[in-house]
């Protein structure tokens, strides 16, 4: 049965219009997310482009301005999707103006080249090739984000992988269209419309679901991340510490567990209130971030004024030197509360996980006993408890 171009175009238009409605509703529910507005705009523009294709004759090449308008809409659409994905990934700068100008190139080229008298087949084929390049750029930014978000389960998150494949196939459809046009013939435009609309009918719903799935994957990852993070300091909580420590315990030695407890913290709360205590805690968290090697440490607040540092690739001598350096950094640090500089000290306990430890709990318990030995010994000191 022959495929009717108008029916295929109408079906594609309604699929994309549905995507525009869905992501417009998402954006209305969360206007702080510019990616939702841009994705909705992308669906609106491609819907209008498909409507324009329905109004053009299917047996001949379009005129300069009519074809230019269609290619303009179909070019700015992937530019909007590209911008939305960069916002979604937190990539800065976003370059909104330049991206939209680049998206307009297929349409501007079609108008200029046609007005200059270039062969219609060459003009239409080049414009289709430019659209293929825009979709290739979209595919690149989607593929580059695969495996980069540690919060997502697995190296290849399903929704983003599917979306990457769909956008790549869209690009291939425009590349195929360019090749068909270059072959020429009276049926070239009909064949192009069939190629583009068949691909869109097959992938339109899938890509819309996949794009929504990317939002779901991110929301799920954010919830999982929040369950592992202390909201005041941004460090791991006890759960996040144990989860992060598990792979290190399985394959990394030497390791050291350091528990640091701010001395006489109750007096700070009594004198300056809980807001002042929170300021001291957040300042301390920033200090240990600055002192600790980012790639070789896990930092956690496991309750009250008690912090844990899991340090890898540190032998006993290096661990003792690090703990003493941390103690001095706190003692000489600047803890400002309400414009007043507070004298803060910290007691530190060290322990080294045993070779057969598969869980952090035994080493934490030993470090905790070492910490209390430091408290009993007069505070503002480092004590160590060896593995048994």
TORGU-857400 format. One record per residue (C-alpha): residue in three letters; x, y negated, z. Coordinates in steps of 0.02 Angstrom, whole numbers, plus 32768, in hexadecimal, padded with zeros to 4 digits. Example, Ala and Ser with C-alpha at 12.3 -4.5 7.8 and 13.67 -1.06 7.14 Angstrom:
residues 2
Ala826780E18186Ser82AC80358165
//
This chain:
residues 388
Unk800080008000Unk804B7F587FCEUnk80747EDE805AUnk80127E3C804AUnk80897DAA8070Unk7FFF7D3980B5Unk7FC07DC0812CUnk80717DE48168Unk80957D2B8181Unk7FF27D1181E0Unk80177DA48251Unk80C77D628274Unk80857CB58296Unk80097CF58319Unk808E7D60836CUnk81027CCA837EUnk80727C5A83B5Unk80507CD8843FUnk81067CCA8473Unk80F47C0C8476Unk805D7C1A84E8Unk80B17C96855DUnk814F7C308576Unk80EF7B8C8580Unk808E7BD88611Unk81307C138660Unk81767B638651Unk80D97B14869BUnk80F07B898730Unk81A77B568744Unk81D37AB086F5Unk82817AB38741Unk82B47B3786C1Unk82DF7ADF861CUnk82FF7B8685C7Unk82457BAE85D1Unk82177B0B8579Unk829B7B2884F3Unk82667BDC84D3Unk81B07BA284C7Unk81E67B1A844DUnk82437B9C83E6Unk81A67C0583D5Unk813E7B6C83A9Unk81B77B378321Unk81C47BE382D1Unk81057BF082D4Unk80F97B4C8277Unk81807B8681FEUnk811C7C2381D8Unk80807BBA81C0Unk80E17B508144Unk81197BEC80E7Unk80617C2080D9Unk803B7B7A8084Unk80C87B8B8006Unk80B57BEB7F63Unk80FC7C9A7F73Unk81307CB07EBDUnk81A27C197EA7Unk82287BBC7F04Unk81E77B2F7F75Unk81FB7A787F50Unk82807A107FA7Unk821579C78033Unk819E7A58804DUnk822A7AD88054Unk82947A6180BAUnk820B7A51813DUnk81FB7B0E814CUnk82B77B29815AUnk82C27A9881D6Unk82427AE9824AUnk828F7B958236Unk833D7B508258Unk83187AE882F2Unk82BC7B7E833DUnk835A7BEA8356Unk83B47B4E8392Unk83317B40841CUnk83467BF78448Unk84037BE0844EUnk83F27B4984C1Unk83787BA68530Unk83ED7C398541Unk847E7BC78572Unk84117B7785F8Unk83DC7C248631Unk84927C5A863FUnk84C67BB98696Unk85447B8D860DUnk85787AD8860EUnk857B7A6785AEUnk84DD7A94854DUnk84F07A1984BBUnk84387A018496Unk844D79798412Unk84D579CF83ACUnk84797A7683B5Unk83D87A2B836FUnk843979D282E6Unk848C7A7782B4Unk83E07AC982B7Unk83A17A47823CUnk842C7A6D81BDUnk83CC7AF38159Unk833A7A7D813CUnk83A779E68116Unk84107A4E809FUnk83757A898044Unk833579D8802AUnk83DE798E7FF6Unk84137A1C7F84Unk836A7A247F2DUnk836579677F12Unk841579717EC9Unk83D779EE7E49Unk842F7A8C7E85Unk83E37B317E48Unk834B7B5C7EB3Unk83867C0F7ED1Unk842F7BD37F10Unk83DE7B507F81Unk83627BCA7FCEUnk83E57C537FE2Unk84607BDD8038Unk83D87B9D80ADUnk83AB7C5180DBUnk84647C7680F8Unk84707BE0816DUnk83DD7C2681D0Unk84397CCD81DBUnk84CF7C718224Unk84617C1D82A8Unk84197CC582DCUnk84C97D0E82E0Unk84FB7C85835AUnk84637CB183C5Unk84957D6783C1Unk85447D3883F9Unk850C7CD48491Unk84937D5F84C4Unk85167DE784AEUnk85997D82850BUnk85297D8185A5Unk851C7E3F85ABUnk85777E868640Unk85A87DDB8684Unk85247DCE870CUnk855F7E3E8799Unk84B47E3487E9Unk84617E8F8759Unk845B7F4B8762Unk84CF7F9F86E7Unk85437F558667Unk84BB7F4D85E2Unk841B7F02862AUnk838D7F4B85C2Unk83287EAF859AUnk83BE7E478566Unk84047ED684FFUnk835E7EE784A3Unk83537E2B8487Unk84047E288442Unk83D97EB383C8Unk83387E5C8390Unk838D7DB5836FUnk84187E0E8312Unk83977E6482A3Unk83437DBC8282Unk83EB7D7B8246Unk84007E1281D5Unk83537DF5818BUnk83867D458156Unk842A7D888111Unk83C77E0880ACUnk83537D7C8072Unk83E77D178034Unk84277DAD7FD1Unk837A7DCC7F85Unk836B7D167F50Unk84177D187F01Unk83DE7DAB7E99Unk83557D387E58Unk82BD7D6E7DF7Unk820B7D377DFFUnk81E37DA07E98Unk82737D607F00Unk820D7CF07F74Unk81867D747F8BUnk820C7DF37FBBUnk825B7D788034Unk81B57D54808AUnk81947E0E809AUnk82417E2F80E3Unk82387DA38164Unk81857DC18199Unk81947E7F81A3Unk822C7E6C8216Unk81CF7DEB827DUnk81357E59828BUnk81A07EE982C5Unk820B7E86833EUnk819F7DF28372Unk81447E468401Unk81DE7EA88436Unk824B7E0C843DUnk81C77DAA849FUnk81BB7E37851FUnk82797E458526Unk828C7D8A8544Unk820D7D9485D2Unk826B7E2E860EUnk830B7DC6861AUnk82B07D538693Unk82767DEA86F8Unk83267E3486FCUnk836C7D8E8739Unk82E27D7987BCUnk82FF7E2A87FBUnk83BB7E0C8803Unk83A07D688861Unk83337DBF88E2Unk83B47E4988F8Unk843D7DC68909Unk83DA7D64898AUnk83C57E0389F0Unk84847E0F89FBUnk84AC7D578A1BUnk84AA7CF18ABBUnk843F7C598A8EUnk849C7BDE8AFDUnk85507BFC8AC6Unk853A7C528A1EUnk85AB7CE08A57Unk85757D968A59Unk85077DD18AE8Unk85247E7A8B3CUnk84CB7ED98AB1Unk852C7E808A28Unk85CF7EA18A83Unk85B17F5C8A90Unk85797F6889DAUnk860F7F06899CUnk86887F678A0AUnk8650801389CFUnk86B180178928Unk874B7FCB897BUnk874D80518A01Unk873D80D7897CUnk87D780A48918Unk883A80158966Unk88C2801789EBUnk89057FBC8A4AUnk886C7F688A94Unk88577EFE8B2EUnk87B87ECE8B8BUnk87BD7E268BE2Unk87347DE98C57Unk873C7D318C85Unk86CC7CE98D0CUnk86C07C2E8D30Unk86EF7C0F8DE5Unk866E7BC98E5EUnk85EF7BAF8DD5Unk855E7BA38E51Unk85AB7B038E96Unk85A97AB88DE7Unk84F07AE18DD5Unk84CA7A9C8E82Unk852779FA8E62Unk84F979D98DACUnk845C7A3F8D8EUnk84427AC98D10Unk845D7A508C80Unk850B7A2A8CC3Unk852C7AE48CDAUnk84F67B048C27Unk85707A7E8BECUnk85FE7AD48C47Unk85CD7B7D8BFCUnk85C57B3B8B4AUnk866A7ADE8B60Unk86BB7B7D8B9FUnk86757BDD8B0AUnk86C27B5E8A93Unk87677B6A8AEFUnk87757C278AE1Unk87457C1D8A2AUnk87D77BA88A10Unk884F7C148A72Unk881E7CBF8A2BUnk88567D008980Unk87B67D018919Unk87D97DA388B9Unk88167E07894EUnk879D7DDB89D9Unk86E97DF68A0DUnk86A37D738A83Unk860A7D8B8AF1Unk85AD7D3E8B82Unk85667DD08BE3Unk850C7D728C6DUnk85157CD18CD1Unk85C57C8C8CCCUnk86177D318C9AUnk866A7D418BF0Unk86BC7DD48B98Unk87477DD08B18Unk87717E6F8AB9Unk881B7E588A6BUnk88687ED089EEUnk891B7EE489B2Unk89567EA38A5BUnk89CF7F0F8ABEUnk89D07EFF8B7DUnk8A567E778B80Unk89FD7E118AFAUnk89567E298B54Unk899D7DEB8BF9Unk89EC7D558BA3Unk89477D2D8B4CUnk88E37D398BEEUnk895C7CC68C48Unk89567C4A8BB8Unk88987C4C8BC1Unk889C7C2E8C7CUnk890F7B978C67Unk88A77B538BD7Unk880C7B538C47Unk886A7B088CDAUnk88AA7A788C6FUnk88117A6B8BFEUnk879879DB8BF0Unk86ED7A098C3AUnk8682796C8C34Unk85D879698C88Unk857A78C58C8AUnk861B78678C68Unk867378BA8CFBUnk8708792D8CDDUnk86F779CC8D43Unk87887A368D7FUnk875D7AE48D42Unk87BE7B848D5FUnk87A07C368D2BUnk87C67CE28D71Unk87F57D688CF4Unk87F67E258CF9Unk884F7E938C79Unk88377F498C4DUnk886F7FB78BBDUnk87F880378B71Unk883580EA8B81Unk886681448AE2Unk87CA81B18AE7Unk874E81268B12Unk86C081208A93Unk865B80A28AF6Unk868E7FFB8B41Unk863A801A8BEAUnk86CC806F8C45Unk87477FE78C13Unk86C97F608C41Unk86B37FAD8CEDUnk87707FAF8D07Unk87807EFB8CCBUnk86F37ECA8D40Unk874F7F188DD4Unk87EC7EBA8DA0Unk87867E1A8D98Unk87487E308E49Unk87FB7E528E81Unk88277DA88E35Unk87967D598E94Unk87CE7DA88F37Unk88817D748F15Unk88537CBB8F16Unk88067C9C8E69Unk88577C448DD5Unk88C27CDB8DB1Unk88D37D738D41Unk88C77E268D80Unk88DC7EC78D20Unk88967F768D36Unk88E67FFF8CD0Unk8888808D8C7DUnk8876812D8CE3
//
